[in-house]
Every structure is written in structure tokens, then in C-alpha cells.
Amino acid sequence: MFEKFRFLTSGESHGECLTAIIEGLPAGLNIDINFINSELKRRQNGYGRGERMKIESDTVKITSGVRFGKTLGSPLTLTIENKDWTSWQKIMNLAADEYNEEKAFYAYRPGHADYAGSIKYNHKDLRNVLERSSARKTAAEVAVGAVAKLLLKHYGITCSSNVLQIGNGKTEEEFHLEIDKARDAGDTLGGKIEVIFNNLPVGLGSYVHWDRALDGRIAQAVMSIPAIKSVSIGDGDLGAEISGRNFHDEIFIENGEIKRKTNHAGGLEGGMTNGEPLVVKAVMKPIPTLKSPLNTVDSQTMTETTSHFERSDTCAVEACAVVAESRIACVLANEIMLKFPSDYIE
């Protein structure tokens, strides 16, 4: 499908920087760099985050596509410095004759991309897989999502997110208790999040082809976030439990406007927005890097061992919600620009 709002990111977890290039933004859009940085800070916050967040204080540098605070219509480039790079320059050196085995590892980590990635790209040193499969790359995606949110804000579209569950906890106090228990046990936790977008116009997406259905595009964007294992729209999980009479959102008229008393559909019907708030829920699995390591196999000796441990969060569900907001914002920004195409914001 043709994409109007397009972006690519690059960079490794311990490389010099993360970079993103956004193409397709209309000229004249106000770019608030403070807002982008505040979104990056939101991604770094949350109870249960690890030591890496004490090192990094992510801020963005814009190197193209903006002049005097407004987009030019040309590609916009964002760069985020990895402050930890100073400790990893020899290990992540670009030069062909400077290979350093100091941080190489060969034991597959269960739950990570190590095994399949090493087979796919023929990597022996599993760090070559870790560095790009790491969730560190989502920092660049949050920066891109912040730009998408600025575009959506121009149309009065807003978003928010909530953490619905962490472990067995359902309230913030319970979240903290669950995370503390997991940390003390050398374990990790996942959880359930909810993202809501308000004031979307009716008719984003389409029913005419499968790849234009907005629920499918949103699900793909959220499902591909590292550690996400389940995505649902609205109260989709209830569809297996309750009858159609209780599930579907009946329609009525109030002051000449179409209204709903419920929003079980989560703002999407037939692959299109229906005017109700867009509600997306997702489940993040427990982080697979554990201080109390899991059993695995060494790829070089083909003997059983325990998995490699590198700095890790105990829980990053709050951060994951911010990433999900950003991914969905990019999908919606693309849909807005397809529905209301223009080369300049006015």
C-alpha cells in the first residue's frame, strides 16, 4: 500500500547514535522540539526501569527538514545520541581490523531474537543480533511518533495511555509491590496497556482491501513492538464470551448527531474509524533478560548452559505504552495525510 507518512530508523543499542528520517510531512508544520524531548523522557520513566536509564538522558537533534521551527516539506532527520557510546567505542568499532571480543557472547537467550537472528543473518557473535533487536531502537520511534502527534494535534486529535495490569497487580500500588517482588527474585514482569486516541474523523482506513483495514495496520504496528505478544481493539477479548446483543454498540440520534452508548468496538468498524475513541489494548510479555538466568544452549559448543545477562529492566510496561502511542500515531498520521492530502499544512 502507498505510504504518505514514511520513516526509517537506524542505530544499534550501544552504537554512537540512533537516527530517523521522516518523509512526507507537509510544509509549515510547527515542530516543537521540547515536546519531542518530553516524549523521550516519558519513555525512559516508569517503576522498574534499569541502569541504562540512569546513563541515558535522551534528547533529539534535528539536522534537516526544518527551518525557523517549521517543516519545509523535505525529509526531516532526527538524531539521538547514545551517551553510553563512550564506554563501547572499541567494542562497537566500525573498522574492519579492530574486532574486539570483549563483549561477545554465544549462549542463546530464551525469549530474545538471538537464535533465529543468528541463523537468518549467519552471525556467530550473538551481539550482532542483540544490538539491533534491542528495545533501545524504540527511542527513535518515540521521537518519530512525537512528530506524528504534532501533525495529529493540528487536527485536534489527542492521545493518552494507561497501564491496566502488571503481574497480578491492578492498581499503581499493586504494580510497585509486584515489581519489587520480581526484582528481589531476579525475575521480570510484563503487563497490559491501553492506548486511546480521541477526536478522529470518521472514515480513516477502508473496507475495500485487507491491507487498508485500519485495525490490521494498527495491530501490526503495535504487535511488532519488542515484547508485545497480544493486541486487541476495544473490548475484542470479550467477543469470545458475550453475545452479539451485549457486544455491539447500538446507534441512536441526539440533537441530530449519531451517538453510541457503548464503545466495545474500540472506535473501529469494518476496518475504519467510526467517530468513537480509538481504543487499543496490548499485552507485553515479561522481559526475557533475567538476573536469575534461564537454561539454554551455547551456540559454539552445543552444550547446555545458562543464558547471557546484560543490563535489564525488571519491568518496562509504562515505557511500552509510550512506544505504542507513538507507533499508532504514525499509522494515524499516514491515514490523515492519505485522506486529506496536501503539500502544506494550511
C-alpha positions as CSV (number, residue, x, y, z in Angstrom):
1,M,0.0,0.0,0.0
2,F,1.2,3.5,-0.8
3,E,2.5,5.3,2.3
4,K,2.3,9.1,2.7
5,F,4.0,9.4,6.1
6,R,7.1,7.2,5.8
7,F,10.1,6.8,8.1
8,L,13.2,4.7,8.6
9,T,15.3,4.3,11.8
10,S,18.8,3.1,12.2
11,G,21.3,2.5,15.0
12,E,22.4,-0.1,17.5
13,S,21.8,-0.3,21.2
14,H,25.4,0.6,22.1
15,G,26.3,2.4,18.8
16,E,27.1,6.1,18.5
17,C,23.5,7.2,17.9
18,L,20.0,6.4,16.7
19,T,18.7,8.1,13.6
20,A,15.3,8.5,12.0
21,I,14.4,10.0,8.6
22,I,10.7,11.1,8.1
23,E,9.4,11.7,4.6
24,G,6.1,13.1,3.5
25,L,5.4,15.8,6.1
26,P,3.6,18.8,4.7
27,A,5.4,22.1,4.8
28,G,4.6,24.6,7.5
29,L,4.0,22.2,10.4
30,N,5.2,23.6,13.7
31,I,7.9,21.3,15.2
32,D,8.2,21.7,19.0
33,I,11.5,20.1,19.9
34,N,10.6,20.4,23.6
35,F,7.6,18.2,23.1
36,I,9.7,15.6,21.3
37,N,12.1,15.6,24.2
38,S,9.3,15.3,26.7
39,E,8.1,12.2,24.9
40,L,11.5,10.7,25.0
41,K,11.6,11.4,28.7
42,R,8.3,9.7,29.2
43,R,9.7,6.6,27.5
44,Q,12.6,6.5,30.0
45,N,10.4,6.8,33.1
46,G,8.4,4.1,34.9
47,Y,8.8,2.0,38.0
48,G,11.1,-1.0,37.4
49,R,13.4,0.5,34.8
50,G,17.1,-0.5,34.9
51,E,20.5,1.0,35.0
52,R,20.6,2.1,31.3
53,M,18.1,4.8,32.0
54,K,20.4,6.3,34.6
55,I,23.1,6.7,31.9
56,E,20.9,8.0,29.0
57,S,19.0,11.3,29.1
58,D,17.6,11.2,25.6
59,T,17.3,14.4,23.6
60,V,16.8,14.9,19.9
61,K,18.8,16.8,17.4
62,I,17.1,17.9,14.1
63,T,19.5,18.1,11.3
64,S,17.3,18.6,8.2
65,G,13.8,19.4,7.1
66,V,13.0,22.3,9.5
67,R,13.7,26.0,9.3
68,F,12.7,28.5,11.9
69,G,10.6,25.9,13.7
70,K,8.5,24.8,10.7
71,T,8.8,21.9,8.3
72,L,10.0,22.6,4.8
73,G,8.3,19.6,3.1
74,S,11.6,17.9,2.6
75,P,12.8,14.8,4.6
76,L,13.2,15.5,8.4
77,T,16.1,13.9,10.1
78,L,16.2,13.2,13.9
79,T,19.3,12.0,15.8
80,I,19.5,10.8,19.4
81,E,23.0,10.4,20.9
82,N,23.8,7.2,22.9
83,K,25.7,8.5,25.8
84,D,26.8,5.0,26.7
85,W,28.8,5.0,23.4
86,T,31.8,6.4,25.2
87,S,32.2,3.1,27.0
88,W,31.6,0.9,24.0
89,Q,33.6,2.6,21.2
90,K,36.2,-0.3,21.0
91,I,33.5,-3.0,21.2
92,M,31.3,-1.3,18.5
93,N,34.1,-0.1,16.3
94,L,33.3,0.3,12.6
95,A,36.8,-0.5,11.4
96,A,37.4,-3.9,9.8
97,D,40.7,-4.5,11.6
98,E,39.5,-3.6,15.1
99,Y,37.4,-6.6,16.1
100,N,37.1,-6.9,19.9
101,E,35.7,-10.0,21.6
102,E,35.3,-8.4,25.0
103,K,31.5,-8.3,24.9
104,A,30.9,-11.2,22.5
105,F,28.6,-13.9,23.7
106,Y,27.4,-17.2,22.3
107,A,24.6,-18.6,24.6
108,Y,21.2,-18.1,23.1
109,R,18.9,-16.0,25.4
110,P,15.4,-17.6,25.6
111,G,12.7,-15.1,24.5
112,H,15.1,-12.9,22.5
113,A,15.9,-12.8,18.8
114,D,19.3,-14.5,19.3
115,Y,18.6,-18.0,17.9
116,A,16.5,-17.1,14.9
117,G,18.5,-14.0,14.1
118,S,21.9,-15.8,14.2
119,I,20.5,-18.4,11.7
120,K,18.9,-15.8,9.5
121,Y,22.0,-13.5,9.2
122,N,24.7,-16.1,9.8
123,H,26.1,-14.4,12.9
124,K,28.4,-16.2,15.3
125,D,28.8,-13.5,17.8
126,L,25.2,-13.0,19.1
127,R,25.9,-9.4,20.0
128,N,25.4,-8.7,16.3
129,V,21.7,-9.7,16.9
130,L,21.3,-8.1,20.3
131,E,22.4,-4.7,19.2
132,R,19.6,-4.0,16.7
133,S,16.9,-6.3,18.2
134,S,17.2,-4.4,21.4
135,A,14.3,-2.2,22.5
136,R,16.7,0.7,22.6
137,K,15.7,1.3,19.0
138,T,12.3,2.4,20.2
139,A,13.7,5.7,21.4
140,A,14.0,6.7,17.7
141,E,10.4,5.5,17.1
142,V,9.1,7.6,20.0
143,A,10.8,10.7,18.5
144,V,9.1,9.9,15.2
145,G,5.8,9.3,17.0
146,A,6.1,12.7,18.7
147,V,6.3,14.4,15.2
148,A,3.3,12.3,14.2
149,K,1.5,13.5,17.3
150,L,2.3,17.2,16.4
151,L,0.6,16.6,13.0
152,L,-2.4,14.9,14.6
153,K,-2.6,17.8,17.2
154,H,-3.0,20.2,14.3
155,Y,-6.3,18.4,13.5
156,G,-7.3,18.4,17.2
157,I,-6.5,14.7,17.7
158,T,-5.2,13.8,21.1
159,C,-4.0,10.6,22.8
160,S,-3.3,9.0,26.2
161,S,-2.3,5.6,27.6
162,N,-2.9,3.6,30.8
163,V,-1.3,0.6,32.4
164,L,-4.1,-1.8,33.1
165,Q,-2.2,-4.7,34.7
166,I,1.3,-5.7,35.8
167,G,1.7,-9.2,37.0
168,N,-1.2,-9.8,39.4
169,G,-1.5,-6.1,40.2
170,K,-4.4,-3.9,39.0
171,T,-3.5,-0.6,40.8
172,E,-0.4,1.5,40.9
173,E,0.4,0.4,44.5
174,E,0.0,-3.2,43.5
175,F,2.2,-2.6,40.4
176,H,5.0,-1.5,42.6
177,L,4.7,-4.4,45.0
178,E,4.7,-6.9,42.1
179,I,7.7,-5.3,40.6
180,D,9.6,-5.2,43.9
181,K,8.9,-8.9,44.4
182,A,10.1,-9.8,40.9
183,R,13.3,-7.7,41.3
184,D,14.2,-9.3,44.6
185,A,13.7,-12.8,42.9
186,G,15.9,-11.8,39.9
187,D,12.8,-12.1,37.8
188,T,10.9,-9.8,35.4
189,L,7.3,-8.9,34.7
190,G,5.1,-7.9,31.8
191,G,1.7,-6.3,31.8
192,K,-1.3,-5.0,29.9
193,I,-1.6,-1.5,28.4
194,E,-4.4,0.6,26.8
195,V,-3.9,3.4,24.3
196,I,-6.7,5.9,23.4
197,F,-6.9,8.4,20.6
198,N,-9.8,11.0,20.7
199,N,-11.4,13.2,18.0
200,L,-10.6,11.0,15.0
201,P,-12.6,11.8,11.9
202,V,-15.0,9.1,10.6
203,G,-13.6,7.0,7.7
204,L,-9.9,6.6,8.2
205,G,-8.9,3.2,6.8
206,S,-11.0,1.2,4.4
207,Y,-13.0,-2.0,4.0
208,V,-12.2,-2.5,0.3
209,H,-8.9,-4.3,0.7
210,W,-7.4,-6.3,3.6
211,D,-4.2,-4.2,3.7
212,R,-6.2,-1.0,4.0
213,A,-8.2,-2.0,7.1
214,L,-7.0,0.3,9.9
215,D,-7.4,-2.3,12.6
216,G,-5.0,-4.6,10.8
217,R,-2.5,-1.8,10.3
218,I,-2.7,-0.7,13.9
219,A,-2.4,-4.3,15.1
220,Q,0.8,-4.8,13.0
221,A,2.3,-1.6,14.3
222,V,1.8,-2.5,17.9
223,M,2.4,-6.2,17.6
224,S,5.9,-5.6,16.3
225,I,7.0,-3.6,19.4
226,P,9.6,-5.8,21.1
227,A,8.0,-8.0,23.8
228,I,4.4,-7.4,22.7
229,K,2.6,-10.7,22.3
230,S,-1.1,-9.8,22.0
231,V,-3.1,-6.9,20.6
232,S,-6.8,-6.2,20.7
233,I,-9.1,-3.4,19.7
234,G,-11.7,-2.1,22.2
235,D,-13.2,-5.0,24.1
236,G,-12.2,-7.5,21.5
237,D,-11.2,-10.1,24.1
238,L,-14.8,-10.2,25.3
239,G,-16.0,-11.3,21.8
240,A,-15.5,-14.9,22.8
241,E,-17.6,-14.5,26.0
242,I,-20.7,-12.4,25.4
243,S,-23.5,-12.4,22.8
244,G,-23.8,-10.0,19.9
245,R,-26.7,-8.2,21.6
246,N,-24.4,-7.3,24.5
247,F,-21.3,-6.7,22.4
248,H,-22.2,-4.5,19.5
249,D,-22.6,-0.7,20.0
250,E,-26.1,0.4,19.3
251,I,-26.7,3.7,17.4
252,F,-29.1,6.5,18.3
253,I,-29.6,10.2,17.4
254,E,-29.0,13.0,19.9
255,N,-29.5,16.6,18.7
256,G,-29.2,15.4,15.1
257,E,-25.9,13.6,15.7
258,I,-25.1,9.9,15.6
259,K,-24.2,8.7,19.1
260,R,-23.3,5.4,20.9
261,K,-23.9,4.4,24.5
262,T,-21.0,1.9,24.4
263,N,-17.7,1.6,22.6
264,H,-16.9,-2.2,22.7
265,A,-15.7,-1.9,19.1
266,G,-12.9,0.5,20.2
267,G,-13.7,3.1,17.5
268,L,-13.3,0.8,14.6
269,E,-15.9,-0.9,12.4
270,G,-15.2,-2.6,9.1
271,G,-11.6,-1.5,9.2
272,M,-12.5,2.2,9.5
273,T,-12.8,4.8,12.3
274,N,-16.4,5.3,13.3
275,G,-16.1,8.6,15.3
276,E,-15.8,6.9,18.7
277,P,-12.5,7.0,20.6
278,L,-9.9,4.6,19.2
279,V,-9.0,2.1,22.0
280,V,-6.1,-0.3,21.5
281,K,-5.0,-2.8,24.2
282,A,-1.8,-4.9,24.2
283,V,0.0,-7.4,26.4
284,M,3.7,-7.2,26.9
285,K,5.5,-10.4,27.9
286,P,7.9,-10.4,30.9
287,I,11.3,-9.0,29.8
288,P,13.4,-12.1,28.7
289,T,16.7,-10.9,30.2
290,L,16.7,-12.2,33.8
291,K,19.3,-11.7,36.6
292,S,18.5,-15.2,37.6
293,P,19.3,-16.7,34.1
294,L,17.3,-19.2,32.2
295,N,18.7,-22.5,30.8
296,T,19.8,-22.5,27.2
297,V,22.5,-23.8,24.8
298,D,25.9,-22.4,23.8
299,S,25.9,-22.0,20.0
300,Q,29.6,-22.8,19.7
301,T,30.0,-25.8,21.9
302,M,26.4,-27.1,21.5
303,T,26.3,-27.8,25.3
304,E,23.7,-26.8,27.8
305,T,24.4,-23.6,29.9
306,T,22.7,-20.6,31.3
307,S,21.7,-17.5,29.2
308,H,23.8,-14.4,28.9
309,F,22.8,-11.5,31.2
310,E,23.2,-7.8,30.3
311,R,21.7,-4.8,32.0
312,S,18.0,-5.2,32.0
313,D,14.8,-3.7,33.4
314,T,12.6,-5.6,35.8
315,C,9.5,-4.1,34.1
316,A,9.1,-1.6,31.3
317,V,5.3,-1.7,30.8
318,E,4.9,2.1,31.3
319,A,7.6,2.7,28.6
320,C,5.9,0.2,26.3
321,A,2.7,2.2,26.5
322,V,4.5,5.3,25.3
323,V,6.0,3.3,22.4
324,A,2.6,2.0,21.5
325,E,1.2,5.6,21.4
326,S,4.0,6.5,19.0
327,R,3.5,3.5,16.7
328,I,-0.3,4.2,16.5
329,A,0.3,7.9,16.0
330,C,2.4,7.1,12.9
331,V,-0.3,4.9,11.4
332,L,-2.9,7.6,12.0
333,A,-0.7,10.4,10.7
334,N,-0.4,8.4,7.5
335,E,-4.1,7.8,7.3
336,I,-4.8,11.5,7.9
337,M,-2.4,12.5,5.1
338,L,-4.0,10.0,2.7
339,K,-7.5,11.3,3.4
340,F,-6.6,15.0,3.4
341,P,-3.6,15.2,1.0
342,S,-1.7,18.5,0.8
343,D,1.8,19.7,0.4
344,Y,1.5,22.4,3.0
345,I,-0.3,22.4,6.4
346,E,-2.6,25.4,5.8
